[in-house]
Amino acid sequence: MDDKQFNQRMALLKKSYERMESKLEPQHVLQQIENEDAKREFQEINKTAPKPSTKWQKPAVWIASIASVLLVGILMSSYMFHPSTPVHSNEEKIESSYEEWFSSLQKRYQEKREKTRQELHIPEQDFRKLSFIGIADNKYNDKARNKKLVVNRMMDNPKYLAELEQEILDNLQTPRELIEQINSFESSMSYEESRYFFSNYFYSTKDVLQYYTNQLSPYSSVLSQKEGNYPKELKQLIATAKKQYFELSNDGNNFSFRANPIFQKNAPAYTDRLHSDILGLFKYWATGSLLEGENLRFSTEETARILKLYERTLVSDLSIGGLDFLLRDLKKEFENTWLLLLKGMDDMSRYSPEHIEFLNAAANGKYGESMRLTAQFIHEEFKEKGTSKTIDNLTRHDIGMELSYLSNEVYIESTDGSTSLQIDYRWIIQTEGLYNAYISSKDDTILDSLNPMNVVSLFLYAQGKGDQETIKQLVSQDVDVKKVVQYDGMEHFTVLYATDTSQTTIKVDVKSESVHMVGQRLTFQLGTETIGKGEKRCIITAISE
């Protein structure tokens, strides 16, 4: 190796040092090598010994260089791998937390699972087959036992263990405990919250109900007797079911258990926090079919009131995730039952005074909105001709169309998100029928059954007619009706909508071509007044433009 090659390699080595970590100071190492060489040369000169040849000096420098590189490598390795110690330590800490948590969860899970089984009084071989228990067991085995999965999630979410534990244990709740969850809401639940709650409640109770119903088989011969004559085992079964807010029901042919946590006599008071638009599903789950063959299971009045609950649910949402099949059954029940109510039980009862009275009440909106117009047509045809073609030609499809119209065209979504009612010719015709029924009979019970939307609609129609006498029946004494602008018909308005779920404030929008006469909007405040025996009816307490 000549001097030129040697110098080139030394320069290359120096550049390699310069690329290393600054903390290692490779320049200092090179300087030490040069100093050692200079010192050695100085000592050799002082001894007057012959100067070592370059041939032996260069390998010595190479050896020193290689040794320094090895030293730097050792120091660098120590520096690079030392920071990983806290990472491993943190992983070990998380794994230790998981082990401690899972050991505790095992005990709590088994205790809660057994407590639920004993409360429901179901043997283990049947208990494990319940769908909600299967879901809980799967989450426990597939999630909680999966150490790698849980530890990875813990690194991203410090609260994951608590959330997973709550999720797993919540699946072990009895139907009773689910209903008690409603009490955790401090105020009224939204429709979305109520809908989610019903879905969870439905899937957690259906298998338990079926199990209890299956246990009735050995007692089929005694179920129709008085309860006092029931055997001890049957009484115990009924008592166990009752604690879950289940009731023994008879549809005319068979006995079964029904979940009725909302409408039974001993229902918890806090269940009124559920949104009213979801109650139709709870009622259907509690009641089952309203029909027994071609007959009603309940009175006409009770049946129609139940259908009013169904209508509110069907109009609010015709598609709930996971419950579409139940809503289809509910809609079919609604159509078939209304068809029977409107047509009458037979030809003899179709035009009886009782049936005509029922049609009049339906036309006035006592039993909801969807059948008002149909009932009005039937009622008017009967008064004029003593018969009705509408009844003769009425089908289940017609009733379904009226329900669809109510949900898709009458009730619309306003810009502020509130549920609104479109004032079109059909709604005006219904309101006209209500107005005519009242002024012809002066029957205050018609006004007593009106909801806030009906009260405001009737006011708008009466004001358009200049009927101050009827208007006085719809407002409180504090309202000065003379200050309300006069117009010549209900056709000047487009939509009325409630700004809250209780419908205490209702606003009415005006058509653009009528703004100069009526103003842009009318706002109604509503309240109630006592009409006797603790009953109340809705009235208008203030009107502003």
Secondary structure, 3 states (H helix, E strand, C coil): CCHHHHHHHHHHHHHHHHCCCHHHCHHHHHHHHHHHHHHHHHHHHHCCCCCCCHHHHHHHHHHHHHHHHHHHHHHHHHHHHCCHHHHHHHHHHHHHHHHHHHHHHHHHHHHHHHHHHHHHCCCHHHHCCCHHHHHHHHHHHHHHCCHHHHHHHHHHCCCHHHHHHHHHHHCCCCHHHHHHHHHHCCCCCCHHHHHHHHHHHHHHHHHHHHHHHHCCHHHCCCCCCCHHHCCHHHHHHHHHHHHCCEEEEECCCCEEEEECCCCCCCCCHHHHHCCHHHHHHHHHHHHCCCEECCEECCCHHHHHHHHHHHHHHHHHCCCCCCCHHHHHHHHHHHHHHHHHHHHCCCHHHHCCHHHHHHHHHHHCCCCCCCCHHHHHHHHHHHHHHCCCHHHHHCCHHHHHHHHHHHHHHHEEECCCCCEEEECCHHHHHHHHHHHHHHHHHCCHHHHHCCCHHHHHHHHHHHHHHCCHHHHHHHECCCCCHHHCCCCCCHHHEEEEEECCCCCCEEEEEECHHHHHHHCCEEEEEEEEEEEECCEEEEEEEEEEC
